[in-house]
Amino acid sequence: MTTASVSHLSAIVAATADAVADDVSKAHVVFRAKARAHDAVASTVSLGKYSVEVDEPPALGGDNSAPNPVEYYLASLLSCHVVTYRFWAERLGIRVDDIKARAEGDLDVRGFFGFEDAVRPGFGEVRVVVTIDGPESRERYLELHAAAEAHCPVLDLTRNPTPVVSVLETPAANG
């Protein structure tokens, strides 16, 4: 990784700070997604100009033609970690030559299938390991780790309850 590949991050942080200082409403961003079901349990999810496929393994009714939703969650968590580490390394003046991350989560399908109400349908635990290479001391990288853990949006979604309003739309009743 070259210094030039992340040097623009300082400019982004500064421009955003200036814009938000002038008008706090500029800090509000809306992200959108749409999903359309196909096959047994698969879906195509539209994310702006991008599209991703989602499926389940055969044991959960799918064809294993694409990652499943919880695998996408792990991907989101790891990629958000990488972004957050990059931004905070730049903000703190900490040199990072390389970042790698891996995650695994334990899921008990009894919760999903409704076999045991006391078992949650999501991950019981997720373990993340971030590996950083570079010339800084361990203490500086621990400082970076603390900043990234405090500011990673996807990690925040996991650690803190996020209100979700879910509405069911159906066709009008015949009659």
N, C-alpha and C positions, 0 to 999 in steps of 0.2 A: 504494500500500500504506500502510496506517495503522499507527501504532505499536501500537495496540490489537490488531491482527491477529497480532502476534508477541510481545506482552508476556507472554503466558501461558507462553512457552517457558522463561523463568527459573524459574517456579514448577515446571514439569515437571522441569527439571534438578535443582532443590533437593530436590524430593520423591523423585526417584529416588536422588539421592546419600544422602539420609537412610535410605531403605528398604534400600539396598545396604549401607550402613555397619552397620545393625542385623542384616542377614542376607544374606550374599553370594549365597546361592542365589536371591535375588530378582533378580539380574542376568541370570539365564539365561532366555531366551525361545525358544520353539520356533515356527517358522513352517511351515505345511504347504501343499502343493498336490497336486492330483490331476488327471490328464489322461485323457481318453477319446478314442480315435481315431475319426474318421469320414471319409467320402469317401476320396480317394486318399491324401493326406498331411496332411489337416487334423486338428485336435483341439480339444476344448473343455477348458479348464483351469479347475478350480474352486479358488478362493483364498478360503477361509472363506465369507463370504456373497456373494462376487463371482464372476463367471464371465467369462472372456475367450476369444475365438476366436483360433486360430493357424492359418495356412495358409502356403503357399509360392507363389511366382510360377509361371506355366506352365513356364518353363525348368527348374524343379526339381520338376515333377510336380503342382503345385497349381492352384487356380482363382484365386489372388490375391484371395480373399474376405476376408482379414484379414492383419495384419502377420505376418511370419515370426519364428521364434525369435530370430535375431540382431538383428532390429529391436526386439524386446521387450527384449533385453539392452541395446541403446543407450538405450531409454526408461528402463529401470531405472537405468542408470548416471547419466543426466541428472537424473532425479527424485531420486535419492539425493544427488547433488551439491547440488541446490537445498535439500533438507532439511538437509544437513550445513552448508552455508553459513549458513542461517538460524539453526540452533542455535549455531554458533560465533560468528556476529556478535553474538548476544545475550550469550553467555558472555564475549566479549572487549570488549563495550561499543562495538562498531563499527556505526555507522548505515549501513543498506543500504536504499535507496529501491526498487530493482528488481534482480532477478536474471534473466538469460536464459542459456540454455546450448544448445549445439548439438554434435553429434557425428557423425562418420562413421568407418566402418571398411572396411578392404580385406580381401576374402575371395577366395581362389583356390579355385574349386570342384573343382579336381583332387584336393585333399585329401579332400573330402566323398565324391566318387565313387570314390575309391581308384585314381585314374589314376596318381598319383605319391606314393609313400609318404613321400618327403622333404618334401612340402608338407603343412603342418598343416591340419586341417579347419576350424579357427576363423579368427578375424581374425588377419591378419599384423600389423596396427597399427590402433589406434583413436586418433583425434584428437578432443580435447574442447576447446571454447572456452567459457569462462564470461565473461559481460559483467555488470559490476556498475555500477549508478548510485547516486550518493549524494555527500554532502558531505565525506567523509573524504579524507585524503591517499593517494597511491598506495602509500606505505609501509604504511599501516594495512590497505589492501586486500591487499597482498602478505602481510601477517601473517595475515589471514583466509584467504587462499588456501592458505598452508602448513598451517594448522590443519585446513582442510577436506580437503585432500589426505591428511593423516595420519590422519583419522578417518572417512572415507567408507566404509561397509561394502561397497557394491558395488564400489568401486574396489579395496578390499582383496581381495575375492574374485578379482579379475583379476590383481592384482600378486603375490599369494602363493598357493602351492599350497594347495588346500582338499581334505582327504581326502573322497572320495566313495565310499561303499560301495554297490554296485549288485548286487541280487539278482534272479535270474530265477525267477518262480513259473510252473509249468506244471501242467496237470492230471496226476493220477496215471496211470501207464502202464496201458493195458488189459491184462488178463491174469490 
